[in-house]
């Protein structure tokens, strides 16, 4: 039987997948439903859609379109949400930049991504000014004056175009077009990387739509959820939740900065149903003074990624009214692509057993076609015995297009038809995977990826340092923090406080080591520093 002849694709039966249509549908079906909350600001879906289309029209009129990059240096405010729709509606690619990065790194990102424009909250104008000065980049600067920003930040300006003035240039009737190909880039996200400069991960419309839909399924989101933005939208585009929440016509409750009292207030006032974040957000919630907490109207789904929450934290979260969902992913797979799919009968187990099961990263998202733990040399799956380690590998439609301007790194990451995560794990008989170590020595602190090599390079610049090795130290609040083991040069002197301050001057503050241990570093016969020995020393001192 020939099922192809006379049955060709045509516009009537084949359209590119894109999350942009989520907004059009929400505005058409639920135009009056509350879409955005930010301080005293309230906008419904009709208003949100019109602002996003205005942004697209204004950018298009200024010549920013397909193949162009627009950067955003913004906290979790309505304008950041609008960028996730308006920029790709113009055909351009959105590059959300981590607001915690240093000026040198931001300058590199702007230059490497060739941003034609950058939309910036005035609080970050000082770091942007320094980034532009060092990088030589000269994008159009669009300034956002957020009413919830500190007064001093709102007073900052470098003479850029006001965001609202840019929107006033646009027409809400602008006929924005679907991407010609769902493989077209929609966003650009830079990883911390393990060596040298960060790599630019390119997402496409198809992957963004599928991962956003996958979030709906994994996070059990019914129609009209109320989502609190505790996860930075600059992290993998907020794990694609700017599109996820809109797909089910939910309410985006914006939060400029993660503060315990503010989170409890917003959850109670707006009936928050879902939120995401690193373990540090859970700690922030639980450690909020009792007088600043508010009763919750119902159980809140908290989606956590990173280090598995300790048993005591899980018990406290449950007692406080939260259901915790553990996920795992990487920038290269649009955020979370693996979920600890919870079985109902597990809830009857003792707390310690539940915590043990919760510590596993889990199974593939519906949006991910394949997940396995494999021997990277033979590319064969390891036995599902919970003991044999291999590398976590993934394949499917939510794997990145590749690294921008880096064919060699792209080919290595996607070799053999699988995405090589660089994470080492075991696989259990039920198919669930659990991370054991990170082959690239990445430290995950408060949801931020920190390259140990980058921190070591900063320490090596100190005249007293002969050798430096940085490893992850478990931390109750941040999950992990950098700990530096330092061997000083003969007759040289330096204090812990001195080296930490020295590193802070050269790195983003969250990357600086929180502890420095002066010792002779263990080495192999070839002189390679044995980091696993240092990790073992830290475990012995806990």
Kinemage of the C-alpha trace (Angstrom):
@kinemage 1
@onewidth
@group {chain A} dominant
@subgroup {mainchain}
@vectorlist {calphas} color= white
{ca unk a 1} P 0.000 0.000 0.000
{ca unk a 2} L 1.339 3.416 -0.981
{ca unk a 3} L 0.647 5.877 1.791
{ca unk a 4} L 2.678 8.694 0.249
{ca unk a 5} L 1.548 9.406 -3.316
{ca unk a 6} L -1.070 12.123 -3.380
{ca unk a 7} L -0.685 12.585 0.358
{ca unk a 8} L 2.022 15.220 0.364
{ca unk a 9} L 2.515 17.860 3.033
{ca unk a 10} L 0.816 21.162 2.434
{ca unk a 11} L -0.047 24.230 4.548
{ca unk a 12} L -3.420 22.702 5.367
{ca unk a 13} L -1.934 19.635 7.083
{ca unk a 14} L 1.553 20.634 8.187
{ca unk a 15} L 2.627 23.680 10.171
{ca unk a 16} L 5.833 24.308 12.105
{ca unk a 17} L 5.664 23.625 15.820
{ca unk a 18} L 6.273 26.751 17.910
{ca unk a 19} L 5.342 27.850 21.448
{ca unk a 20} L 4.390 31.298 20.131
{ca unk a 21} L 0.910 30.074 19.245
{ca unk a 22} L 0.279 29.321 22.925
{ca unk a 23} L -0.071 33.060 23.494
{ca unk a 24} L -2.382 33.590 20.518
{ca unk a 25} L -4.688 30.820 21.734
{ca unk a 26} L -4.731 32.053 25.341
{ca unk a 27} L -5.545 35.588 24.193
{ca unk a 28} L -8.307 34.320 21.916
{ca unk a 29} L -9.909 31.833 24.313
{ca unk a 30} L -9.264 33.553 27.673
{ca unk a 31} L -8.681 37.226 26.798
{ca unk a 32} L -9.828 38.508 30.171
{ca unk a 33} L -8.012 35.952 32.300
{ca unk a 34} L -5.247 37.308 34.528
{ca unk a 35} L -1.942 36.667 32.772
{ca unk a 36} L 0.648 38.743 34.650
{ca unk a 37} L 1.027 39.956 38.219
{ca unk a 38} L 3.897 42.220 39.232
{ca unk a 39} L 3.583 44.364 42.330
{ca unk a 40} L 0.426 46.425 41.760
{ca unk a 41} L 0.439 45.621 38.020
{ca unk a 42} L -2.236 43.329 36.576
{ca unk a 43} L -2.501 42.389 32.870
{ca unk a 44} L -4.859 39.971 31.163
{ca unk a 45} L -4.034 37.802 28.183
{ca unk a 46} L -5.404 40.272 25.641
{ca unk a 47} L -3.084 42.946 27.004
{ca unk a 48} L -0.099 40.616 27.213
{ca unk a 49} L -0.587 39.496 23.627
{ca unk a 50} L -0.894 43.060 22.371
{ca unk a 51} L 2.320 44.133 24.126
{ca unk a 52} L 4.248 41.165 22.745
{ca unk a 53} L 3.052 41.868 19.205
{ca unk a 54} L 3.897 45.559 19.616
{ca unk a 55} L 7.414 44.535 20.598
{ca unk a 56} L 7.689 42.288 17.542
{ca unk a 57} L 6.417 45.025 15.226
{ca unk a 58} L 8.773 47.631 16.680
{ca unk a 59} L 11.791 45.333 16.343
{ca unk a 60} L 10.850 44.422 12.776
{ca unk a 61} L 10.499 48.106 11.888
{ca unk a 62} L 14.016 48.664 13.193
{ca unk a 63} L 15.377 45.918 10.977
{ca unk a 64} L 15.724 43.216 13.628
{ca unk a 65} L 14.465 39.932 12.244
{ca unk a 66} L 15.340 36.399 11.193
{ca unk a 67} L 18.906 35.486 12.078
{ca unk a 68} L 19.408 38.475 14.380
{ca unk a 69} L 20.106 38.195 18.101
{ca unk a 70} L 18.481 40.325 20.793
{ca unk a 71} L 19.933 40.044 24.297
{ca unk a 72} L 18.006 40.547 27.538
{ca unk a 73} L 19.651 41.441 30.832
{ca unk a 74} L 16.558 41.346 33.012
{ca unk a 75} L 15.245 39.883 36.264
{ca unk a 76} L 11.897 38.070 36.470
{ca unk a 77} L 9.724 41.016 35.428
{ca unk a 78} L 6.895 41.281 32.852
{ca unk a 79} L 9.264 42.645 30.193
{ca unk a 80} L 11.328 39.449 30.362
{ca unk a 81} L 8.184 37.410 29.773
{ca unk a 82} L 7.260 39.651 26.834
{ca unk a 83} L 10.697 39.119 25.289
{ca unk a 84} L 10.053 35.365 25.141
{ca unk a 85} L 7.220 36.045 22.695
{ca unk a 86} L 7.877 39.402 21.056
{ca unk a 87} L 11.469 38.705 20.024
{ca unk a 88} L 10.797 35.393 18.195
{ca unk a 89} L 7.551 36.841 16.792
{ca unk a 90} L 9.826 39.265 14.954
{ca unk a 91} L 11.807 36.265 13.696
{ca unk a 92} L 14.787 37.128 15.896
{ca unk a 93} L 16.590 34.985 18.484
{ca unk a 94} L 16.352 35.811 22.195
{ca unk a 95} L 19.563 35.601 24.243
{ca unk a 96} L 18.745 35.821 27.960
{ca unk a 97} L 21.879 36.649 29.956
{ca unk a 98} L 22.569 35.622 33.540
{ca unk a 99} L 22.365 38.853 35.540
{ca unk a 100} L 24.919 37.510 38.043
{ca unk a 101} L 27.766 37.310 35.546
{ca unk a 102} L 30.756 39.627 35.555
{ca unk a 103} L 31.166 42.374 32.954
{ca unk a 104} L 33.896 40.553 31.020
{ca unk a 105} L 31.730 37.463 30.497
{ca unk a 106} L 28.665 39.518 29.584
{ca unk a 107} L 30.763 41.456 27.098
{ca unk a 108} L 31.977 38.229 25.520
{ca unk a 109} L 28.398 36.921 25.217
{ca unk a 110} L 27.184 40.113 23.552
{ca unk a 111} L 30.086 40.006 21.118
{ca unk a 112} L 29.964 36.270 20.389
{ca unk a 113} L 26.176 36.261 19.974
{ca unk a 114} L 26.370 39.422 17.836
{ca unk a 115} L 23.462 41.029 19.661
{ca unk a 116} L 21.926 43.828 17.601
{ca unk a 117} L 20.039 45.082 20.637
{ca unk a 118} L 19.982 44.507 24.387
{ca unk a 119} L 16.982 45.095 26.625
{ca unk a 120} L 18.289 45.874 30.100
{ca unk a 121} L 16.803 46.601 33.497
{ca unk a 122} L 18.330 49.821 34.822
{ca unk a 123} L 19.698 48.003 37.857
{ca unk a 124} L 22.152 46.235 35.528
{ca unk a 125} L 23.266 49.289 33.563
{ca unk a 126} L 26.586 49.584 35.454
{ca unk a 127} L 27.644 46.041 34.533
{ca unk a 128} L 26.346 46.489 30.964
{ca unk a 129} L 28.258 49.742 30.609
{ca unk a 130} L 31.452 47.963 31.673
{ca unk a 131} L 30.709 44.997 29.401
{ca unk a 132} L 30.252 47.206 26.338
{ca unk a 133} L 33.424 49.124 27.140
{ca unk a 134} L 35.567 45.987 27.240
{ca unk a 135} L 33.931 44.015 24.413
{ca unk a 136} L 33.622 46.639 21.731
{ca unk a 137} L 30.018 45.564 21.096
{ca unk a 138} L 27.637 48.368 20.186
{ca unk a 139} L 24.037 47.099 20.277
{ca unk a 140} L 20.942 49.249 20.519
{ca unk a 141} L 20.323 49.668 24.262
{ca unk a 142} L 16.716 49.558 25.426
{ca unk a 143} L 16.204 50.479 29.090
{ca unk a 144} L 13.481 49.080 31.336
{ca unk a 145} L 12.449 51.175 34.325
{ca unk a 146} L 10.748 48.664 36.596
{ca unk a 147} L 8.460 50.136 39.234
{ca unk a 148} L 9.496 47.389 41.669
{ca unk a 149} L 13.221 48.135 41.299
{ca unk a 150} L 15.132 50.027 43.998
{ca unk a 151} L 14.893 53.814 43.592
{ca unk a 152} L 18.640 54.104 42.991
{ca unk a 153} L 18.422 51.565 40.173
{ca unk a 154} L 15.537 53.396 38.495
{ca unk a 155} L 17.595 56.572 38.512
{ca unk a 156} L 20.339 54.927 36.425
{ca unk a 157} L 20.465 55.626 32.694
{ca unk a 158} L 22.936 55.490 29.852
{ca unk a 159} L 20.709 57.333 27.407
{ca unk a 160} L 19.154 54.226 25.922
{ca unk a 161} L 15.724 53.958 24.329
{ca unk a 162} L 13.001 53.513 26.987
{ca unk a 163} L 11.257 50.148 26.658
{ca unk a 164} L 7.792 51.684 26.666
{ca unk a 165} L 8.859 54.079 23.893
{ca unk a 166} L 9.962 51.081 21.838
{ca unk a 167} L 6.575 49.409 22.349
{ca unk a 168} L 4.815 52.624 21.336
{ca unk a 169} L 6.480 52.277 17.930
{ca unk a 170} L 4.767 48.912 17.387
{ca unk a 171} L 1.312 48.040 16.071
{ca unk a 172} L -0.717 45.374 17.956
{ca unk a 173} L -2.241 44.488 14.580
{ca unk a 174} L 1.196 43.523 13.206
{ca unk a 175} L 0.914 40.324 11.155
{ca unk a 176} L 3.791 38.379 12.686
{ca unk a 177} L 4.704 35.197 10.858
{ca unk a 178} L 5.312 31.657 12.031
{ca unk a 179} L 8.909 30.518 11.577
{ca unk a 180} L 9.455 29.207 8.034
{ca unk a 181} L 10.946 26.095 9.629
{ca unk a 182} L 10.408 24.733 13.130
{ca unk a 183} L 14.177 24.054 13.158
{ca unk a 184} L 14.730 27.829 13.152
{ca unk a 185} L 16.483 29.143 16.245
{ca unk a 186} L 14.226 30.641 18.915
{ca unk a 187} L 16.684 31.321 21.748
{ca unk a 188} L 20.386 31.334 22.591
{ca unk a 189} L 21.597 30.338 26.064
{ca unk a 190} L 25.199 30.384 27.260
{ca unk a 191} L 26.521 27.630 29.518
{ca unk a 192} L 29.197 28.096 32.119
{ca unk a 193} L 31.265 25.443 30.356
{ca unk a 194} L 34.241 23.661 31.871
{ca unk a 195} L 37.124 25.417 30.204
{ca unk a 196} L 37.598 28.779 28.578
{ca unk a 197} L 34.650 30.860 27.444
{ca unk a 198} L 30.994 29.826 27.792
{ca unk a 199} L 29.361 28.043 24.867
{ca unk a 200} L 26.223 29.310 23.147
{ca unk a 201} L 23.469 26.673 23.114
{ca unk a 202} L 20.923 27.151 20.337
{ca unk a 203} L 17.279 26.124 20.838
{ca unk a 204} L 14.745 25.699 18.022
{ca unk a 205} L 10.999 26.343 17.951
{ca unk a 206} L 10.111 22.632 17.814
{ca unk a 207} L 12.118 21.784 20.913
{ca unk a 208} L 10.763 24.751 22.866
{ca unk a 209} L 7.185 23.773 22.081
{ca unk a 210} L 7.717 20.130 22.997
{ca unk a 211} L 9.595 20.778 26.238
{ca unk a 212} L 6.985 23.339 27.293
{ca unk a 213} L 4.275 20.735 26.714
{ca unk a 214} L 6.371 18.158 28.548
{ca unk a 215} L 6.409 20.465 31.577
{ca unk a 216} L 2.608 20.528 31.610
{ca unk a 217} L 2.553 16.734 31.853
{ca unk a 218} L 5.412 16.271 34.317
{ca unk a 219} L 4.357 19.078 36.670
{ca unk a 220} L 0.678 18.060 36.528
{ca unk a 221} L -0.501 21.497 35.440
{ca unk a 222} L -4.249 21.786 34.954
{ca unk a 223} L -5.884 24.772 33.233
{ca unk a 224} L -5.239 28.187 34.847
{ca unk a 225} L -2.346 27.361 37.193
{ca unk a 226} L -0.796 30.199 39.187
{ca unk a 227} L 2.970 30.094 38.700
{ca unk a 228} L 5.403 32.017 40.906
{ca unk a 229} L 8.646 33.028 39.171
{ca unk a 230} L 11.287 31.936 41.685
{ca unk a 231} L 13.359 30.324 38.908
{ca unk a 232} L 15.326 32.868 36.833
{ca unk a 233} L 13.979 33.209 33.302
{ca unk a 234} L 17.595 33.522 32.157
{ca unk a 235} L 18.159 29.869 33.159
{ca unk a 236} L 17.359 27.805 30.048
{ca unk a 237} L 14.556 30.289 29.364
{ca unk a 238} L 13.110 29.491 32.770
{ca unk a 239} L 13.091 25.784 31.839
{ca unk a 240} L 10.620 26.806 29.100
{ca unk a 241} L 7.958 27.746 31.676
{ca unk a 242} L 7.315 31.181 30.055
{ca unk a 243} L 5.691 29.115 27.315
{ca unk a 244} L 4.396 26.299 29.555
{ca unk a 245} L 2.280 28.510 31.822
{ca unk a 246} L 0.772 30.344 28.871
{ca unk a 247} L -0.078 27.053 27.136
{ca unk a 248} L -2.574 26.358 29.913
{ca unk a 249} L -3.624 30.010 30.295
{ca unk a 250} L -2.013 30.321 33.693
{ca unk a 251} L -1.058 33.384 35.706
{ca unk a 252} L 2.585 34.472 35.763
{ca unk a 253} L 3.370 35.966 39.181
{ca unk a 254} L 6.624 37.847 38.702
{ca unk a 255} L 9.197 38.182 41.450
{ca unk a 256} L 12.147 40.488 41.009
{ca unk a 257} L 14.285 38.910 43.725
{ca unk a 258} L 13.946 35.688 45.708
{ca unk a 259} L 13.132 36.720 49.261
{ca unk a 260} L 11.423 34.427 51.757
{ca unk a 261} L 8.803 36.834 53.089
{ca unk a 262} L 7.849 38.017 49.602
{ca unk a 263} L 7.437 34.438 48.381
{ca unk a 264} L 5.124 33.492 51.265
{ca unk a 265} L 3.062 36.640 50.757
{ca unk a 266} L 2.635 36.092 47.017
{ca unk a 267} L 1.770 32.409 47.459
{ca unk a 268} L -0.975 33.274 49.936
{ca unk a 269} L -2.370 36.337 48.126
{ca unk a 270} L -2.505 34.825 44.633
{ca unk a 271} L -3.128 31.149 45.364
{ca unk a 272} L 0.131 29.970 43.793
{ca unk a 273} L -0.043 26.365 42.575
{ca unk a 274} L 3.420 25.851 41.066
{ca unk a 275} L 6.972 27.111 41.393
{ca unk a 276} L 10.454 25.935 40.403
{ca unk a 277} L 13.972 26.412 41.624
{ca unk a 278} L 17.207 25.083 43.015
{ca unk a 279} L 17.366 23.573 46.528
{ca unk a 280} L 18.455 26.977 47.872
{ca unk a 281} L 14.944 28.321 47.186
{ca unk a 282} L 13.499 25.560 49.346
{ca unk a 283} L 15.907 26.501 52.123
{ca unk a 284} L 14.939 30.157 51.745
{ca unk a 285} L 11.277 29.235 52.114
{ca unk a 286} L 11.756 27.025 55.140
{ca unk a 287} L 14.131 29.405 56.929
{ca unk a 288} L 11.805 32.394 56.641
{ca unk a 289} L 10.942 33.624 60.158
{ca unk a 290} L 7.595 32.229 61.291
{ca unk a 291} L 6.176 35.737 61.719
{ca unk a 292} L 6.742 36.367 57.991
{ca unk a 293} L 5.146 33.152 56.749
{ca unk a 294} L 1.550 33.018 55.547
{ca unk a 295} L -0.936 30.117 55.548
{ca unk a 296} L -1.152 28.445 52.129
{ca unk a 297} L -4.606 27.997 50.562
{ca unk a 298} L -3.610 24.603 49.135
{ca unk a 299} L -0.636 22.359 48.448
{ca unk a 300} L 1.992 23.925 46.196
{ca unk a 301} L 3.930 21.895 43.620
{ca unk a 302} L 7.642 22.687 43.922
{ca unk a 303} L 9.789 21.465 41.009
{ca unk a 304} L 13.422 21.219 42.108
{ca unk a 305} L 16.546 20.502 40.095
{ca unk a 306} L 20.127 20.105 41.193
{ca unk a 307} L 21.309 18.202 44.229
{ca unk a 308} L 18.562 15.933 45.659
{ca unk a 309} L 16.896 17.462 48.718
{ca unk a 310} L 17.974 15.880 52.038
{ca unk a 311} L 15.432 13.783 53.907
{ca unk a 312} L 14.979 16.425 56.608
{ca unk a 313} L 14.295 19.146 54.025
{ca unk a 314} L 11.736 16.961 52.222
{ca unk a 315} L 9.922 16.303 55.498
{ca unk a 316} L 9.882 20.028 56.329
{ca unk a 317} L 8.630 20.915 52.836
{ca unk a 318} L 5.799 18.413 53.091
{ca unk a 319} L 4.836 19.696 56.526
{ca unk a 320} L 4.864 23.260 55.186
{ca unk a 321} L 2.386 22.399 52.423
{ca unk a 322} L 4.581 21.569 49.415
{ca unk a 323} L 4.738 18.579 47.076
{ca unk a 324} L 8.301 18.223 45.759
{ca unk a 325} L 9.057 17.006 42.226
{ca unk a 326} L 12.720 16.259 41.454
{ca unk a 327} L 13.865 16.836 37.845
{ca unk a 328} L 17.204 16.817 36.030
{ca unk a 329} L 18.463 18.368 32.844
{ca unk a 330} L 21.041 20.594 31.252
{ca unk a 331} L 21.099 23.770 29.211
{ca unk a 332} L 21.644 21.580 26.137
{ca unk a 333} L 18.220 19.929 26.579
{ca unk a 334} L 16.100 23.041 27.249
{ca unk a 335} L 16.220 22.544 31.020
{ca unk a 336} L 14.519 19.550 32.679
{ca unk a 337} L 14.290 16.472 30.474
{ca unk a 338} L 14.355 13.784 33.181
{ca unk a 339} L 11.802 13.506 35.978
{ca unk a 340} L 11.582 11.481 39.149
{ca unk a 341} L 8.183 10.108 38.226
{ca unk a 342} L 6.653 9.373 41.621
{ca unk a 343} L 4.682 6.200 42.234
{ca unk a 344} L 1.677 6.561 44.495
{ca unk a 345} L 2.633 3.544 46.600
{ca unk a 346} L 6.010 5.103 47.414
{ca unk a 347} L 4.240 7.673 49.588
{ca unk a 348} L 3.404 4.904 52.075
{ca unk a 349} L 7.082 4.069 52.625
{ca unk a 350} L 9.112 5.345 55.595
{ca unk a 351} L 10.512 8.857 55.170
{ca unk a 352} L 14.089 7.606 54.801
{ca unk a 353} L 13.075 5.243 51.985
{ca unk a 354} L 11.133 8.015 50.249
{ca unk a 355} L 14.165 10.299 50.397
{ca unk a 356} L 16.308 7.541 48.886
{ca unk a 357} L 13.894 7.175 45.979
{ca unk a 358} L 13.592 10.958 45.610
{ca unk a 359} L 17.373 11.233 45.252
{ca unk a 360} L 17.219 9.488 41.893
{ca unk a 361} L 17.055 11.733 38.841
{ca unk a 362} L 14.438 9.473 37.274
{ca unk a 363} L 13.169 8.648 33.798
{ca unk a 364} L 12.816 10.561 30.535
{ca unk a 365} L 10.278 13.315 29.977
{ca unk a 366} L 7.516 12.522 27.507
{ca unk a 367} L 9.230 15.076 25.257
{ca unk a 368} L 12.551 13.202 25.289
{ca unk a 369} L 12.704 10.196 22.979
{ca unk a 370} L 15.534 8.294 24.674
{ca unk a 371} L 17.548 8.308 27.904
{ca unk a 372} L 20.223 5.822 28.888
{ca unk a 373} L 23.417 5.315 30.869
{ca unk a 374} L 26.123 4.109 28.496
{ca unk a 375} L 29.782 3.224 28.327
{ca unk a 376} L 31.161 6.225 26.377
{ca unk a 377} L 33.841 4.060 24.752
{ca unk a 378} L 31.632 1.232 23.480
{ca unk a 379} L 28.369 3.243 23.344
{ca unk a 380} L 26.622 0.253 24.917
{ca unk a 381} L 24.164 0.574 27.834
{ca unk a 382} L 25.514 -0.345 31.252
{ca unk a 383} L 23.687 -3.109 33.152
{ca unk a 384} L 20.735 -1.833 35.222
{ca unk a 385} L 22.245 -2.945 38.526
{ca unk a 386} L 22.380 0.370 40.394
{ca unk a 387} L 26.164 -0.015 40.665
{ca unk a 388} L 27.842 0.108 37.254
{ca unk a 389} L 28.615 3.682 36.273
{ca unk a 390} L 28.376 5.110 32.784
{ca unk a 391} L 27.652 8.426 31.108
{ca unk a 392} L 24.109 9.786 30.919
{ca unk a 393} L 23.100 10.127 27.284
{ca unk a 394} L 19.993 11.516 25.639
{ca unk a 395} L 18.480 11.804 22.193
{ca unk a 396} L 15.380 13.457 20.874
{ca unk a 397} L 13.635 16.631 19.810
{ca unk a 398} L 14.545 18.556 22.966
{ca unk a 399} L 18.272 18.248 22.388
{ca unk a 400} L 19.873 21.513 21.256
{ca unk a 401} L 20.661 22.361 17.647
{ca unk a 402} L 24.259 22.665 18.805
{ca unk a 403} L 26.821 25.196 20.016
{ca unk a 404} L 26.920 28.504 18.163
{ca unk a 405} L 30.064 28.925 16.042
{ca unk a 406} L 31.609 25.754 17.498
{ca unk a 407} L 31.290 22.842 15.109
{ca unk a 408} L 33.959 20.782 16.870
{ca unk a 409} L 32.242 20.988 20.275
{ca unk a 410} L 28.855 20.286 18.668
{ca unk a 411} L 30.114 17.173 16.907
{ca unk a 412} L 31.733 15.899 20.096
{ca unk a 413} L 28.593 16.500 22.167
{ca unk a 414} L 26.342 14.740 19.633
{ca unk a 415} L 28.727 11.966 18.573
{ca unk a 416} L 27.242 8.569 17.794
{ca unk a 417} L 23.696 9.903 17.559
{ca unk a 418} L 23.456 10.676 21.284
{ca unk a 419} L 23.934 13.811 23.367
{ca unk a 420} L 26.796 13.180 25.781
{ca unk a 421} L 25.921 14.942 29.047
{ca unk a 422} L 29.289 14.428 30.734
{ca unk a 423} L 27.432 13.303 33.870
{ca unk a 424} L 28.223 9.892 35.358
{ca unk a 425} L 25.355 7.800 36.692
{ca unk a 426} L 24.008 4.349 37.443
{ca unk a 427} L 20.796 2.767 36.182
{ca unk a 428} L 18.394 0.744 38.333
{ca unk a 429} L 16.335 -2.297 37.292
{ca unk a 430} L 13.229 -0.091 36.974
{ca unk a 431} L 15.036 2.169 34.483
{ca unk a 432} L 15.499 5.123 36.833
{ca unk a 433} L 18.913 6.785 36.652
{ca unk a 434} L 20.891 8.399 39.468
{ca unk a 435} L 23.891 10.697 39.125
{ca unk a 436} L 27.084 9.626 40.860
{ca unk a 437} L 29.620 12.228 39.756
{ca unk a 438} L 30.244 14.917 37.185
{ca unk a 439} L 32.990 14.096 34.775
{ca unk a 440} L 33.513 17.765 34.017
{ca unk a 441} L 33.918 18.848 37.661
{ca unk a 442} L 31.099 21.343 37.423
{ca unk a 443} L 29.925 22.734 40.754
{ca unk a 444} L 26.192 23.467 41.001
{ca unk a 445} L 25.645 26.156 43.618
{ca unk a 446} L 22.166 27.554 44.116
{ca unk a 447} L 21.250 26.409 40.615
{ca unk a 448} L 24.283 28.149 39.070
{ca unk a 449} L 26.916 26.154 37.194
{ca unk a 450} L 30.448 27.026 38.305
{ca unk a 451} L 33.505 25.815 36.422
{ca unk a 452} L 36.167 24.621 38.865
{ca unk a 453} L 38.814 25.436 36.280
{ca unk a 454} L 37.654 29.041 36.022
{ca unk a 455} L 37.950 29.478 39.791
{ca unk a 456} L 41.350 27.789 39.794
{ca unk a 457} L 42.565 30.111 37.057
{ca unk a 458} L 41.630 33.116 39.193
{ca unk a 459} L 43.501 31.740 42.195
{ca unk a 460} L 46.562 30.966 40.104
{ca unk a 461} L 46.878 34.682 39.403
{ca unk a 462} L 47.759 35.277 43.063
{ca unk a 463} L 51.555 35.514 43.445
{ca unk a 464} L 51.628 33.194 46.464
{ca unk a 465} L 49.702 30.302 44.880
{ca unk a 466} L 51.686 27.385 43.488
{ca unk a 467} L 48.848 24.920 42.936
{ca unk a 468} L 45.077 25.170 43.268
{ca unk a 469} L 42.275 22.657 42.963
{ca unk a 470} L 38.622 23.545 43.414
{ca unk a 471} L 35.948 20.973 44.188
{ca unk a 472} L 32.341 21.006 45.293
{ca unk a 473} L 31.670 21.081 49.007
{ca unk a 474} L 28.163 20.050 50.121
{ca unk a 475} L 26.264 22.990 51.571
{ca unk a 476} L 22.899 22.904 53.322
{ca unk a 477} L 21.749 26.203 51.853
{ca unk a 478} L 23.263 26.261 48.345
{ca unk a 479} L 23.500 22.541 47.624
{ca unk a 480} L 27.172 22.898 46.748
{ca unk a 481} L 29.765 25.642 47.093
{ca unk a 482} L 33.322 25.915 45.748
{ca unk a 483} L 36.051 24.813 48.139
{ca unk a 484} L 39.647 25.560 47.156
{ca unk a 485} L 42.638 23.443 48.123
{ca unk a 486} L 45.770 25.545 47.755
{ca unk a 487} L 49.472 24.762 47.871
{ca unk a 488} L 51.540 27.896 48.419
{ca unk a 489} L 54.896 28.672 46.862
{ca unk a 490} L 57.943 28.149 49.101
{ca unk a 491} L 58.282 30.926 51.698
{ca unk a 492} L 55.082 32.579 50.391
{ca unk a 493} L 52.208 33.541 52.654
{ca unk a 494} L 48.503 34.126 52.174
{ca unk a 495} L 45.406 33.879 54.312
{ca unk a 496} L 42.048 32.299 53.515
{ca unk a 497} L 40.299 35.680 53.616
{ca unk a 498} L 42.931 37.184 51.323
{ca unk a 499} L 42.508 34.499 48.643
{ca unk a 500} L 38.708 34.603 48.788
{ca unk a 501} L 38.771 38.383 48.368
{ca unk a 502} L 41.312 38.017 45.544
{ca unk a 503} L 39.020 35.599 43.710
{ca unk a 504} L 35.968 37.818 44.262
{ca unk a 505} L 37.742 40.655 42.471
{ca unk a 506} L 38.123 38.490 39.362
{ca unk a 507} L 34.940 36.429 39.345
{ca unk a 508} L 31.222 36.782 39.826
{ca unk a 509} L 30.752 36.664 43.604
{ca unk a 510} L 28.913 33.330 43.604
{ca unk a 511} L 31.880 31.671 41.884
{ca unk a 512} L 34.429 32.630 44.533
{ca unk a 513} L 35.465 29.825 46.921
{ca unk a 514} L 33.662 29.818 50.242
{ca unk a 515} L 36.532 27.979 51.930
{ca unk a 516} L 40.270 27.680 51.316
{ca unk a 517} L 42.270 24.746 52.681
{ca unk a 518} L 46.062 25.102 52.673
{ca unk a 519} L 47.668 21.729 52.037
{ca unk a 520} L 50.028 19.750 49.825
{ca unk a 521} L 47.869 18.594 46.935
{ca unk a 522} L 47.668 14.851 46.167
{ca unk a 523} L 49.003 14.004 42.718
{ca unk a 524} L 49.319 11.030 40.424
{ca unk a 525} L 52.671 9.769 39.175
{ca unk a 526} L 52.272 12.029 36.165
{ca unk a 527} L 51.595 15.086 38.327
{ca unk a 528} L 47.812 15.291 37.837
{ca unk a 529} L 45.949 16.559 40.894
{ca unk a 530} L 43.649 13.897 42.341
{ca unk a 531} L 40.411 15.736 42.936
{ca unk a 532} L 38.608 12.609 44.089
{ca unk a 533} L 40.996 12.455 47.052
{ca unk a 534} L 40.127 16.049 47.947
{ca unk a 535} L 36.416 15.288 47.752
{ca unk a 536} L 36.998 12.361 50.071
{ca unk a 537} L 38.751 14.636 52.556
{ca unk a 538} L 35.742 16.946 52.561
{ca unk a 539} L 33.360 14.060 53.202
{ca unk a 540} L 35.475 12.937 56.171
{ca unk a 541} L 35.253 16.392 57.753
{ca unk a 542} L 31.452 16.683 57.420
